[in-house]
Amino acid sequence: MTTLRYHSSLNHESLDVGIGKRDNELTSLAIMCKGERTTVYLDRQDALDLARSILNAFEGRPATR
């Protein structure tokens, strides 16, 4: 799993977003913030789009598609 860590200078929070291969059809997207972890399984492009939207929101930027 590839994990990206972002630290917000605005609210001093950290966010980890990991993307990994689950099987031939699904990609896992794991999000960890404030010690809580959530994992969802999506098709690869949907996982990448959702990760991008989450990171943009975390950084205070508008979501893009």
C-alpha positions as CSV (number, residue, x, y, z in Angstrom):
1,M,0.0,0.0,0.0
2,T,1.2,3.5,-0.9
3,T,0.5,6.0,1.9
4,L,0.6,9.7,1.6
5,R,0.8,11.8,4.8
6,Y,-0.4,15.4,4.8
7,H,-0.1,17.8,7.7
8,S,-2.3,20.9,7.7
9,S,-0.7,24.1,8.9
10,L,-4.2,25.5,9.4
11,N,-5.5,23.1,12.0
12,H,-2.3,21.1,12.9
13,E,-4.0,17.8,12.0
14,S,-2.4,14.9,10.1
15,L,-4.2,12.8,7.5
16,D,-2.9,9.6,6.0
17,V,-4.4,8.3,2.8
18,G,-3.3,4.9,1.5
19,I,-4.1,3.2,-1.8
20,G,-3.4,-0.5,-2.4
21,K,-4.4,-3.4,-4.5
22,R,-7.1,-5.7,-3.0
23,D,-7.7,-8.0,-6.0
24,N,-8.0,-7.8,-9.8
25,E,-11.1,-5.6,-9.6
26,L,-10.9,-3.5,-6.5
27,T,-8.5,-1.0,-5.0
28,S,-8.4,-0.3,-1.2
29,L,-8.5,3.3,0.0
30,A,-7.6,3.7,3.6
31,I,-8.0,7.0,5.4
32,M,-6.6,7.6,8.9
33,C,-7.2,10.8,10.9
34,K,-7.2,11.4,14.6
35,G,-6.3,7.8,15.3
36,E,-9.4,6.4,13.4
37,R,-9.0,4.3,10.3
38,T,-11.5,3.7,7.6
39,T,-11.0,1.4,4.6
40,V,-13.2,1.3,1.5
41,Y,-12.9,-0.9,-1.6
42,L,-13.6,0.8,-5.0
43,D,-12.6,0.5,-8.6
44,R,-9.1,2.1,-9.1
45,Q,-10.3,5.3,-10.8
46,D,-13.0,6.0,-8.2
47,A,-10.4,5.4,-5.4
48,L,-8.0,7.9,-6.9
49,D,-10.8,10.5,-7.4
50,L,-12.0,10.1,-3.9
51,A,-8.5,10.3,-2.5
52,R,-7.9,13.5,-4.5
53,S,-11.2,15.0,-3.2
54,I,-10.4,14.1,0.4
55,L,-6.9,15.6,0.2
56,N,-8.2,18.8,-1.5
57,A,-10.9,19.2,1.2
58,F,-8.3,18.6,4.0
59,E,-6.1,21.4,2.5
60,G,-9.1,23.7,2.2
61,R,-9.2,23.6,-1.6
62,P,-12.4,23.1,-3.7
63,A,-13.0,19.5,-4.9
64,T,-12.1,18.9,-8.5
65,R,-13.2,16.0,-10.7
